[in-house]
Amino acid sequence: MHIKNLFKNLPDFDIPKTFKNTNDYFGYLVADGIYKRYVEKEDFPPDCWEEIKKRAEYEIDVIFKMNNSQAGLLNYFLIIADYVDWAKFYNIPVGPGFGTAPGSIIAYALGITNIDPLKYNLLFERFINPERTCVPDFDIVVSSENRDKLIKYIKEKYGEDHVVHIGNYRDSLHPSSLVISRLPLIDIVNHLKKIGLLKFDLIGLTALDVIKDTEELICQRGGEYVDFSIENIPENDEATFTMLGNGDNLDIFMLNSKRLQEILKEAKPKTIQELITIMLLYRPGLLDNLFQYIAAKNGEASVSYPDPELEDVLKETYGIITCHEQFLQVVNIIAGYSYGKADNFRRALKKHNPKIIKKEREAFISCAVSRSYSNEKAKEIFDLLNNCVDFIFIKSHITAYMLITYQCAYLKANFLDEFIGAVVYSEGETSEKPGILSNGNL
């Protein structure tokens, strides 16, 4: 079934009467969000405005064109933005945005994600590819403890008989997805796309509960901590990175393993970006690259690039292609493909069909040669891309995870008692939430 049949079955999102139509309202929300996310910040550099404006205009143009051919896409954005905003308003922890959505400045402006795609060099085309029909990937992660409250809000807003949990291939409950439909849902079958229904992922994450509970305990200290918020912590906290570099990773989300303890000791990350790179390379098939990265980072190995033109793209990873985003950028620079076409190229290579690979190889080399690269260099870079395509992952997704990881690490490094108290409660070792005793201890 064509993708437009998915969006057309969504309920219409009610917009204020002061706006002529959904397009106008959507445009207003984006403009307002861009202003709040960037311009209102005290440290906003004016020379970045053109880049922000260009990116936002490009994305909204793609989204509006897609909505013209697949009516209902704007409703999809607005429905998600609404229930994420509701959760935040009622103090329900929401993740920074998972999947490919953090690659969108529009999702960031609408508050669906909390990751600046420009800051982390994330690409919109891994979220929505203008050259390929696909459903935008929104994975909304919320507090496990409060997830049911959010589901209740959604059911109340759209009607109990318009919202259902999804069954998987065994017809058992899938705890992380909902269907929201324009029409009442009497029954549901396994393959949603065949009947024109779209799923909404709402994934409960205990780490968000740990962060929230730790926040509350810190606020109970009073004084300078009374308004403590995880949203206001520095991103370059020395105590946090010293702790991680010493291998003190126990109870930290995504890092709690003996193997990662040793890697952290060797890598000694100093920034969130370095944590992202480590986790991108901590994957089957890429461990040799991880050790190469660590050696280069520690000045124990020389750094080389597949081509001098790729230095800007690969500098932060010491010449190693670590993620989909870098893959697309390399293809764009060498062969001149648009990011959308480059993503189609990536998908084609992953099929491992000899005929398709031969065709893609010839086209890639031809385009590279036409851009003044030698035939040998074009072949070398094609082989590099073909060899890494199965192992690299989406940077936008790992970035979201690492932001939560950093928050947990920061809390452990700076507020150990409160953090451990929250962890113990989350693991069910106590039935009562920890509080501050009269002696100041948990």
C-alpha positions in Angstrom: 0.0 0.0 0.0 1.3 3.5 -0.9 2.6 5.5 2.0 -0.1 8.2 1.6 -2.7 5.7 2.8 -0.9 5.6 6.2 -1.1 9.3 6.8 -4.6 9.8 5.5 -6.0 7.5 8.2 -4.6 9.7 11.0 -7.0 11.9 12.9 -6.9 15.6 11.9 -5.0 17.6 14.4 -7.1 20.5 15.8 -5.4 23.8 15.1 -6.2 27.2 16.6 -8.9 29.2 14.7 -6.5 32.0 14.2 -4.6 30.0 11.6 -6.0 29.5 8.1 -4.8 25.9 7.7 -2.5 23.2 9.0 0.4 24.5 6.9 0.2 27.9 8.4 0.1 26.5 11.9 2.9 24.2 11.3 5.0 27.0 9.8 4.3 29.1 12.9 5.3 26.4 15.3 8.6 25.8 13.4 9.5 29.5 13.3 8.7 29.9 17.0 10.7 26.8 17.8 13.7 27.9 15.8 13.7 31.2 17.6 13.5 29.6 21.0 16.1 26.9 20.3 18.7 29.3 18.8 18.1 33.0 18.9 16.9 33.3 22.5 20.1 31.6 23.8 22.5 34.0 25.4 25.5 32.4 23.6 23.8 32.4 20.2 26.4 33.3 17.5 24.8 35.5 14.9 27.1 34.2 12.1 25.3 30.8 12.5 21.9 32.2 11.5 22.3 31.7 7.8 23.1 28.0 8.2 20.2 27.5 10.6 17.8 29.3 8.3 19.0 27.4 5.2 18.6 24.1 6.9 15.1 24.9 8.3 13.9 26.2 5.0 15.2 23.1 3.2 13.6 20.7 5.6 10.2 22.4 5.7 10.2 22.6 1.9 10.7 18.8 1.7 8.1 18.2 4.4 5.5 20.4 2.7 6.1 18.8 -0.7 5.8 15.4 0.9 2.6 16.5 2.6 1.1 17.7 -0.7 1.5 14.2 -2.2 0.9 12.3 1.0 -1.8 14.3 2.9 -1.6 13.8 6.6 2.1 14.0 7.1 1.8 17.3 9.0 -0.8 15.7 11.3 1.8 13.0 12.1 4.3 15.6 13.2 1.7 17.6 15.1 0.3 14.6 17.0 3.7 13.5 18.2 4.8 17.1 19.1 1.6 17.5 21.1 1.9 14.4 23.2 5.6 15.0 23.8 4.8 18.6 24.8 2.0 17.3 27.1 4.5 14.8 28.8 7.0 17.6 29.4 4.4 19.9 30.7 3.4 17.3 33.3 7.0 16.6 34.2 7.1 13.2 32.6 10.7 12.5 31.4 11.1 12.2 27.7 14.2 11.1 25.9 16.1 13.4 23.6 14.9 11.6 20.5 15.8 8.3 19.1 16.0 6.7 15.6 16.7 9.1 12.8 14.5 12.0 14.0 17.5 13.8 15.7 18.7 14.5 12.2 15.9 17.0 11.7 16.0 20.6 12.7 12.2 20.7 12.3 11.8 17.9 14.9 14.1 19.9 17.1 12.2 23.1 16.6 8.9 21.4 17.4 10.3 19.9 20.6 10.0 16.3 19.5 13.7 15.9 19.8 16.2 17.7 22.1 19.3 17.3 19.9 20.6 20.1 17.7 21.4 18.3 14.4 23.9 21.0 13.4 25.9 20.7 16.6 26.3 16.9 16.1 26.5 17.0 12.3 23.4 14.9 11.7 21.7 14.6 8.4 18.0 15.2 7.6 18.1 12.7 4.7 18.5 9.8 7.1 15.2 10.9 8.6 13.3 11.9 5.4 14.9 11.0 2.1 13.4 13.3 -0.6 14.3 10.7 -3.2 12.6 7.7 -1.5 9.1 7.1 -0.2 9.4 6.3 3.5 7.7 6.9 6.8 9.7 9.3 9.1 11.2 7.4 12.0 10.1 8.8 15.4 11.0 6.6 18.4 9.7 8.4 21.4 11.3 7.2 24.7 9.6 8.1 28.0 9.8 7.3 31.6 8.8 3.7 32.2 7.0 4.7 35.4 4.9 7.3 33.7 4.3 5.8 30.2 0.8 4.7 31.0 -0.1 8.3 31.9 0.9 9.5 28.5 -1.0 6.6 26.8 -4.1 7.6 28.9 -3.8 11.2 27.6 -3.6 10.0 24.0 -6.6 7.8 24.4 -8.6 10.6 26.0 -7.6 13.1 23.2 -8.4 10.8 20.3 -10.9 8.4 21.8 -10.5 4.9 23.4 -11.7 3.2 20.3 -9.3 5.1 18.1 -6.1 4.1 20.0 -4.9 0.5 20.4 -1.8 -1.4 21.4 -0.1 -3.3 18.5 0.1 -7.1 18.5 3.2 -8.7 17.1 3.3 -11.8 14.9 2.2 -14.0 17.8 -0.6 -11.5 18.7 0.9 -10.7 22.1 1.1 -7.2 23.4 3.8 -4.9 22.0 4.4 -2.6 25.0 6.2 0.1 22.9 3.8 0.9 20.1 0.3 2.3 19.6 -2.0 2.8 16.6 -3.9 6.1 16.4 -6.6 6.2 13.8 -9.1 8.6 12.3 -11.8 5.9 12.4 -12.7 3.6 15.3 -10.7 0.5 15.6 -12.7 -2.6 16.3 -9.9 -5.1 15.5 -6.3 -5.0 14.5 -4.2 -7.3 12.5 -0.4 -7.9 12.5 0.6 -6.0 9.3 -0.4 -2.5 9.8 0.7 -1.1 6.5 -1.5 -3.5 4.6 -4.6 -2.0 6.1 -3.2 1.6 6.0 -2.5 2.2 9.7 0.5 3.9 11.2 2.2 2.9 14.5 3.5 5.3 17.1 6.5 4.1 19.1 6.3 4.9 22.8 9.2 3.1 24.6 9.6 3.1 28.3 13.1 3.6 29.5 14.1 3.1 33.2 17.2 5.3 32.9 14.9 8.3 32.5 13.2 7.4 35.8 16.6 7.1 37.5 17.6 10.6 36.2 14.3 12.1 37.3 14.4 10.5 40.8 18.0 11.6 41.2 17.0 15.2 40.2 14.2 15.2 42.9 16.7 13.9 45.6 19.2 16.6 44.7 16.5 19.3 44.9 15.7 18.1 48.4 19.1 19.3 49.5 17.7 22.8 49.2 19.8 25.9 49.0 21.7 26.2 45.7 20.3 22.8 44.6 16.6 23.6 45.1 16.0 24.2 41.4 18.5 21.6 40.1 17.7 20.4 36.6 19.5 17.9 34.4 18.8 20.1 31.5 21.2 22.7 32.8 24.2 20.6 33.5 27.5 21.4 31.6 28.5 19.2 28.8 32.2 19.2 29.6 32.2 18.3 33.3 35.7 17.3 34.2 34.7 15.1 37.1 32.4 13.1 34.8 35.0 12.3 32.2 37.7 11.6 34.8 35.4 9.1 36.4 34.7 7.4 33.0 38.4 7.5 32.1 39.1 5.6 35.3 36.7 2.9 34.3 34.1 3.7 36.9 31.1 2.8 34.8 29.0 0.7 37.2 25.3 1.4 36.9 25.7 3.9 34.1 23.2 3.5 31.3 24.7 1.8 28.2 28.2 1.6 29.7 27.6 -0.9 32.5 29.9 -3.8 31.3 33.4 -5.1 32.1 34.5 -4.9 28.5 33.5 -1.3 28.2 35.2 -0.6 31.5 38.5 -1.5 29.9 37.8 0.4 26.7 36.9 3.5 28.7 40.2 3.3 30.5 42.1 3.1 27.2 40.1 5.7 25.4 39.6 8.2 28.2 36.8 10.2 26.5 36.8 13.9 27.2 33.7 14.9 25.3 30.2 13.6 24.5 31.3 13.4 20.8 34.1 11.0 21.8 31.5 8.9 23.8 29.4 8.8 20.6 32.3 7.7 18.5 33.3 4.9 21.0 29.8 3.5 21.0 29.5 3.7 17.2 32.7 1.6 16.9 31.8 -0.8 19.8 30.0 -3.1 17.4 30.7 -6.4 15.7 33.0 -6.0 12.7 34.3 -2.6 13.9 36.4 -3.4 17.0 39.6 -3.2 15.0 38.6 0.3 14.0 37.8 1.1 17.6 41.3 0.2 18.7 42.7 2.1 15.8 40.6 5.1 16.9 41.9 4.8 20.4 45.5 4.6 19.3 45.1 7.6 17.1 43.3 9.6 19.8 46.1 8.8 22.3 48.8 9.8 19.8 50.1 6.2 19.4 49.2 5.9 15.7 49.3 8.1 12.7 46.1 9.5 11.2 45.4 9.1 7.5 42.3 9.9 5.4 41.0 8.0 2.3 41.4 11.3 0.5 42.4 14.8 1.6 39.0 16.1 0.6 37.5 13.9 3.4 39.4 15.4 6.3 36.7 17.7 7.4 34.1 14.9 7.5 36.4 12.3 9.2 38.6 14.5 11.4 36.6 13.9 14.6 36.9 10.1 14.1 40.6 10.1 13.0 39.9 9.1 9.4 37.5 6.2 10.2 34.0 6.0 8.7 31.9 5.3 11.8 28.3 6.0 10.9 25.6 6.4 8.1 26.0 10.1 8.2 29.7 10.1 7.4 29.0 7.4 4.7 26.6 9.8 3.0 29.0 12.7 3.3 31.8 10.7 1.8 29.6 9.7 -1.2 28.5 13.3 -1.6 32.1 14.6 -1.7 33.6 11.9 -3.9 30.8 11.1 -6.4 28.7 14.3 -6.1 25.5 12.4 -5.1 22.9 14.3 -3.2 22.4 13.0 0.4 19.2 11.4 -0.7 20.8 9.6 -3.6 23.8 8.7 -1.4 21.4 7.0 1.1 19.8 5.1 -1.8 23.3 4.0 -2.8 24.0 2.8 0.8 20.8 0.8 0.8 21.6 -0.7 -2.6 25.0 -1.9 -1.3 23.4 -3.6 1.7 21.4 -5.9 -0.5 24.6 -7.8 -1.5 23.2 -8.5 -5.0 26.2 -8.9 -7.3 24.3 -7.3 -10.3 23.2 -4.3 -8.2 26.7 -3.8 -6.7 28.3 -4.0 -10.1 25.9 -1.4 -11.4 26.4 0.9 -8.4 30.2 0.5 -8.6 30.3 1.5 -12.2 28.1 4.5 -11.6 30.0 5.6 -8.6 33.4 5.4 -10.3 32.1 7.2 -13.3 30.8 10.1 -11.2 34.0 10.3 -9.2 36.2 10.3 -12.3 34.0 13.1 -13.8 34.8 15.1 -10.6 38.6 14.7 -11.3 39.3 11.8 -9.0 41.5 9.1 -10.5 40.0 5.8 -11.5 42.1 4.0 -8.9 41.1 6.4 -6.1 37.4 6.0 -7.0 37.7 2.2 -6.9 39.6 2.4 -3.6 36.9 4.6 -1.9 34.0 2.5 -3.4 35.6 -0.7 -1.9 36.0 1.1 1.5 32.3 2.1 1.5 31.2 -1.4 0.4 33.3 -3.0 3.1 31.9 -0.9 5.9 28.3 -0.6 4.9 27.1 -3.6 6.9 28.8 -2.5 10.2 28.2 1.2 10.5 25.2 2.6 12.4 23.0 5.7 12.6 24.8 8.5 14.5 21.6 10.2 15.4 20.3 7.2 17.4 23.6 6.7 19.3 23.8 10.4 20.0 20.5 10.2 21.9 21.7 7.3 23.9 25.0 9.0 24.8 23.3 12.1 26.0 21.3 10.0 28.5 24.5 8.1 29.3 26.3 11.4 30.0 23.5 12.6 32.2 23.7 9.4 34.3 27.5 9.7 34.5 27.3 13.3 35.5 24.9 12.5 38.3 27.0 9.6 39.5 30.2 11.7 39.4 28.7 14.7 41.2 25.8 13.4 43.3 26.7 9.8 44.1 24.4 9.2 47.1 21.3 10.5 45.3 22.2 8.6 42.1 22.7 5.2 43.8 19.5 5.7 45.8 17.6 6.2 42.6 19.3 3.2 40.9 18.5 0.9 43.9 14.8 2.0 43.7 14.7 1.4 39.9 16.0 -2.1 40.4 13.2 -3.0 42.8 15.5 -3.5 45.8 13.3 -1.2 47.8 9.6 -0.5 47.5 9.8 3.1 48.6 11.5 5.9 46.9 14.6 7.1 48.7 14.5 10.5 50.5 16.9 12.7 52.4 17.2 11.8 56.0 17.8 14.3 58.8 21.5 13.7 58.8 21.7 14.5 55.1 22.3 11.0 54.0 20.0 8.7 51.9 
